[in-house]
Amino acid sequence: MSMLIFKKNQKLALLAFGVFCLCVGFIGLFIPILQGILFMVIGVYVLSLASTRFNAFLDRILERYPRAKHHYHRHKTRIDNFVKRRGRAEGDK
């Protein structure tokens, strides 16, 4: 899995945003207006980018559930490709 290199401030901001999304996602599980699962997925993705420890924890969890691991890696690859394409398109401007 490729890990992006972030500066300390960026890493801290990503960690804060990831925890915020997880909290909003947890609240959203009980409040029907919020999309709880969506925020939780975003939070997990952002935390896996920012924290090697969380990424290792996520890998251990995914080893237990091969179907979930397959879906996670497929969607993570799609998101990574989208982000790369988006970065190149903005760099062209």
C-alpha beads as a LAMMPS data file, in Angstrom:
LAMMPS data file: protein, C-alpha beads

93 atoms
92 bonds

1 atom types
1 bond types

-500.0 500.0 xlo xhi
-500.0 500.0 ylo yhi
-500.0 500.0 zlo zhi

Masses

1 110.0

Atoms # bond

1 1 1 0.000 0.000 0.000
2 1 1 1.432 3.346 -0.912
3 1 1 1.665 5.884 1.867
4 1 1 1.730 9.541 1.024
5 1 1 4.239 11.751 2.797
6 1 1 2.637 14.652 4.643
7 1 1 4.087 17.546 6.559
8 1 1 3.413 17.591 10.297
9 1 1 0.654 20.243 10.049
10 1 1 -1.054 18.412 7.197
11 1 1 -0.896 15.136 9.095
12 1 1 -2.409 16.745 12.177
13 1 1 -5.183 18.299 10.083
14 1 1 -5.914 14.946 8.420
15 1 1 -6.042 13.187 11.789
16 1 1 -8.419 15.815 13.149
17 1 1 -10.615 15.615 10.053
18 1 1 -10.649 11.800 10.179
19 1 1 -11.670 11.731 13.839
20 1 1 -14.295 14.406 13.155
21 1 1 -15.762 12.323 10.317
22 1 1 -15.838 9.213 12.503
23 1 1 -17.631 11.134 15.272
24 1 1 -20.162 12.619 12.851
25 1 1 -20.617 9.166 11.313
26 1 1 -21.277 7.607 14.710
27 1 1 -23.837 10.318 15.509
28 1 1 -25.302 9.843 12.032
29 1 1 -26.047 6.207 12.798
30 1 1 -28.689 7.385 15.253
31 1 1 -29.916 10.553 13.520
32 1 1 -31.647 9.801 10.212
33 1 1 -30.731 13.144 8.611
34 1 1 -26.983 12.445 8.554
35 1 1 -25.390 9.775 6.374
36 1 1 -23.534 7.922 9.136
37 1 1 -21.928 5.199 7.051
38 1 1 -20.635 7.683 4.475
39 1 1 -18.916 9.804 7.122
40 1 1 -17.446 6.711 8.767
41 1 1 -16.006 5.486 5.457
42 1 1 -14.500 8.909 4.767
43 1 1 -13.048 8.986 8.278
44 1 1 -11.473 5.534 7.921
45 1 1 -9.966 6.454 4.540
46 1 1 -8.512 9.734 5.802
47 1 1 -7.136 8.135 8.970
48 1 1 -5.525 5.354 6.944
49 1 1 -3.725 8.011 4.905
50 1 1 -2.540 9.996 7.896
51 1 1 -1.582 7.316 10.423
52 1 1 0.650 4.294 9.868
53 1 1 -0.572 2.851 13.163
54 1 1 -4.223 3.110 12.074
55 1 1 -3.297 1.682 8.679
56 1 1 -1.683 -1.361 10.375
57 1 1 -4.774 -1.772 12.575
58 1 1 -7.005 -1.612 9.510
59 1 1 -4.873 -4.229 7.727
60 1 1 -5.180 -6.581 10.722
61 1 1 -8.950 -6.157 10.747
62 1 1 -9.216 -6.680 6.986
63 1 1 -7.198 -9.914 7.205
64 1 1 -10.057 -11.379 9.244
65 1 1 -12.634 -10.491 6.586
66 1 1 -11.389 -11.327 3.054
67 1 1 -14.542 -10.080 1.308
68 1 1 -14.318 -6.728 3.045
69 1 1 -10.599 -6.568 2.217
70 1 1 -11.332 -7.115 -1.469
71 1 1 -13.944 -4.350 -1.544
72 1 1 -11.779 -1.993 0.527
73 1 1 -8.751 -2.339 -1.763
74 1 1 -10.853 -2.050 -4.909
75 1 1 -12.486 1.178 -3.755
76 1 1 -9.261 2.570 -2.275
77 1 1 -7.550 2.067 -5.649
78 1 1 -10.404 3.891 -7.385
79 1 1 -10.198 6.792 -4.934
80 1 1 -6.395 6.978 -5.219
81 1 1 -6.612 7.054 -9.027
82 1 1 -9.254 9.778 -8.862
83 1 1 -7.102 11.877 -6.535
84 1 1 -4.048 11.431 -8.785
85 1 1 -6.003 12.425 -11.903
86 1 1 -7.497 15.393 -10.077
87 1 1 -4.052 16.548 -8.930
88 1 1 -2.668 16.391 -12.460
89 1 1 -5.659 18.259 -13.871
90 1 1 -5.280 21.062 -11.319
91 1 1 -1.529 21.192 -11.952
92 1 1 -2.156 21.848 -15.647
93 1 1 -4.017 25.099 -14.917

Bonds

1 1 1 2
2 1 2 3
3 1 3 4
4 1 4 5
5 1 5 6
6 1 6 7
7 1 7 8
8 1 8 9
9 1 9 10
10 1 10 11
11 1 11 12
12 1 12 13
13 1 13 14
14 1 14 15
15 1 15 16
16 1 16 17
17 1 17 18
18 1 18 19
19 1 19 20
20 1 20 21
21 1 21 22
22 1 22 23
23 1 23 24
24 1 24 25
25 1 25 26
26 1 26 27
27 1 27 28
28 1 28 29
29 1 29 30
30 1 30 31
31 1 31 32
32 1 32 33
33 1 33 34
34 1 34 35
35 1 35 36
36 1 36 37
37 1 37 38
38 1 38 39
39 1 39 40
40 1 40 41
41 1 41 42
42 1 42 43
43 1 43 44
44 1 44 45
45 1 45 46
46 1 46 47
47 1 47 48
48 1 48 49
49 1 49 50
50 1 50 51
51 1 51 52
52 1 52 53
53 1 53 54
54 1 54 55
55 1 55 56
56 1 56 57
57 1 57 58
58 1 58 59
59 1 59 60
60 1 60 61
61 1 61 62
62 1 62 63
63 1 63 64
64 1 64 65
65 1 65 66
66 1 66 67
67 1 67 68
68 1 68 69
69 1 69 70
70 1 70 71
71 1 71 72
72 1 72 73
73 1 73 74
74 1 74 75
75 1 75 76
76 1 76 77
77 1 77 78
78 1 78 79
79 1 79 80
80 1 80 81
81 1 81 82
82 1 82 83
83 1 83 84
84 1 84 85
85 1 85 86
86 1 86 87
87 1 87 88
88 1 88 89
89 1 89 90
90 1 90 91
91 1 91 92
92 1 92 93
